[in-house]
């Protein structure tokens, strides 16, 4: 019969499908019984895949955490931002803040057996400066690194950088084995002195990175688990499902999915890291004359009912603010928090004084993910006679379009870091988000003071903050609550200025 | 037959070539900020220039295209701009996941859609009405919504399946089956309802043909009429709709893989596209075009095998 082979194929397919369906059932959702022994494993849902395990390719914020499993950093940043010894036991600047002398531990080895010493530290810093990583700018101020003796190095600076110690607790401070730096191998398998080593066999690209506790690790205090797994979950729905079904112990959600997590009795470790609002870039009125007038910029600030916007856009998970600097930065002040309270009448009066009672037009590019915000502020600006034109933006050329002065104002979300970091991100003439290079001698003097301020940089940055708020360089709307959720098997301490806590902040729940 | 296959493969290569030019040009337009996106907000112009030179972004588009093309012809698809991972190895680890899922889903669609479609066409009456209503409902719910509903009920509430993939090296077939079960169901419902509709109408059309009446008048049994003659004539319509579904599924699977966190082509394609990671996007597009060409060729050959009338010379 001619149907023979087809019938056979059909039978084969059918039996395969039956075998598949027969496998259903028996999956174990995570549950935690009270009185159960302390967990020895930690599984974290991460929002992004690690690009390369080369420490010079490490990033900030959520993307720093996985590197902390494999690598120690020179300086440890505590949850409250205090800098403590780690591989560096002590460090101090010279009088002009242009040379940083760093003392190093002598009892540390890397997972490949290489010894950590001054030469190794220099090799790492030199590598970081040339490896073209996403944070290579962290060491821009460092001109060279000198080995003083086996456990001392000196970082020579071309100009003071008040953020340098902070950077040495971040990507720039991660120390990899000098034997592995620059090799192909370290891209897929980290070689550091950190509390955990990668289980290469269990690690799958784009899915999970698995680490096990390193034997004889020098700092048992921060090695709290036997196994740590980073599960890559780029999709918010997937993260929510993985958390509430017990597949991961902790992950980053948003206000809406957070409600679902709370329904499943997950705990919130909330934190404020970013601010969102308008950056009124063309403050000299080069392309949009109205923006050159401080009264117009102030009017824009008075137009926003920030409380309502927070309730509508973030379901209340944020704090209205008028200042671009973060609460823990040292530059934040109470008096600037509600500097521009909602006052449409005052806004209209200011526009009239500025000679723009007939109206102002403001162009902003549309950025994916900001549709709701744009709709709300468009309406509120309209109420005081300002027309908001929402144009198109191509995400991949967004930053180069900004530096090419293509936009006179933008609505965006920005990281609130250390004051010097924030200044160089949005205020100084070197800042990407100051494309028109706006400045005044008065502002420049305040910025210079911060640069040379050393330990007082935060306090001195309050003056910079005050200036840009009064001059309405921006129209900040609110700081966003980061919705980091975890289950009751573990305890989590939030880390300032990070949406995702440092790895050291997790411990088994008692 | 051989010349037919060679001709089709030849036109396939032309299609590959044209698509590669189109996609490359589109990516060129959006590659302005690549160095900045890799190096971050605070990178200096000098650092950006070094990165641009390293990636060859300082070259004109034609030079860049030919360097990609000569590499691709040698089998070297380059490496990701963002991760430095060779594109070929990225594809090699992800294609098995995606293709397993697509293959299982398509096989099940073919079997279930045929059974339902034939049943509706032969029985008519209430069976047909149930199938018709089911088809409208199944067609109107997008696969990813089905996926989310399945996860909520079967994974989170009942705990039968993992909510997101547990596929890793060394895990057994059971982990693969459990991880793929829900995504496959989410993928196949639209296919089954759509396929059943097409097969139903094709079978009905054949059943009304004169040759069926003739066969029946000669006393040939209903079963033989249906399986030996009607189904064979109705098969080309079914195969065509299945092949279209498979090609459509290559798009749908991207979203399903994101929801279930499967390490397949989906996350790779989404990440690469949103970053304009040109070598990876080119690799993904080339792979997709090859799959489409091969599927179309196989469907044409199968059609010829099933139905000599459409057999090509």
Interface residues (C-beta under 8 A of the other chain):
Chain A: X3 X10 X13 X14 X16 X17 X20 X21 X23 X24 X25 X26 X27 X28 X29 X49 X51 X52 X59 X132 X133 X134 X135 X136 X137 X138 X140 X187 X188 X201 X202 X204 X205 X206 X207 X208 X231 X232 X233 X234 X235 X237 X238 X241 X242 X244 X245 X247 X264 X394 X395 X396 X397 X398 X399 X400 X401 X403 X421 X424 X425 X432 X433
Chain B: X29 X30 X31 X32 X33 X34 X36 X37 X38 X39 X40 X41 X42 X43 X44 X47 X50 X51 X54 X82 X83 X84 X85 X90 X93 X94 X104 X107 X108 X110 X111 X148 X151 X152 X155 X156 X159 X160 X161 X162 X163 X164 X165 X166 X167 X168 X169 X170 X173 X174 X177 X178 X181 X184 X227 X228 X258 X259 X260 X261 X262 X263 X267 X268 X270 X271 X274 X275 X276
